[in-house]
Amino acid sequence: SITVCDNIGFPLAENTKMSEKEIRKRVEEALEPLGLSDAIDKLPSELSGGMKKRVSFARALIHQPELVFFDEPTTGLDPVMIVFVDQLIRQMREMYDLTSVIISHDVQSIKRLADNVAFLHKGKIIFEGTLDAIFRSEIPEIKRFFAAENKAQKTTNAVSGEPYVKVRDLHKTFGTHQVLKGVSLDVPRRKITVIIGGS
């Protein structure tokens, strides 16, 4: 029910004596590296899922905390945006000398970000160490986790047969932001169709 600017600036409005003008300037600075400068006055209903994720990222960092806890920060994002967010997390760490804890199941993100890794299994940490060390671990649960990830990356399915659903010229907007611009797609019967690309 409030704009991106008011949402991101909320911690500053509640916990500082900054003026509205100062808060807006800080929000603009937070949105610029996220590619969201033009979204500053938009409402949540006008944002895609990826945009909402980046807004929440900006809000977490707006008051420049010493410690940031990220819970699956890239879930629901496309591969390009995942890399972008990962790079941003690392960049913010260097710029603000942040300490971060990240919950993630994305192996590629783990490889890009982790200095230290802890592996949680059945409510307990069964490994803690460097990124290199976890990939050499002989702990069965860890080996299964990475083996399943490698297998998932190699699996491909051929698509054939008469389409079960035909989508033609589909358009979708969030407020004034158009996200689907005449999409056409055939969905085959008894197959799993995965749509990839920019969110």
Salt bridges, closest charged atoms under 4 A:
GLU28 OE2 - ARG24 NE 3.55
GLU29 OE2 - LYS25 NZ 2.71
ASP41 OD2 - ARG24 NH2 3.06
GLU72 OE2 - HIS105 ND1 2.40
ASP86 OD2 - ARG112 NE 2.86
ASP115 OD1 - ARG90 NH2 3.83
ASP115 OD2 - ARG93 NH1 2.60
ASP132 OD2 - ARG136 NH1 3.19
GLU138 OE1 - LYS143 NZ 3.02
GLU141 OE2 - HIS121 NE2 3.92
ASP169 OD1 - HIS171 NE2 3.21
ASP186 OD1 - ARG168 NH2 2.69
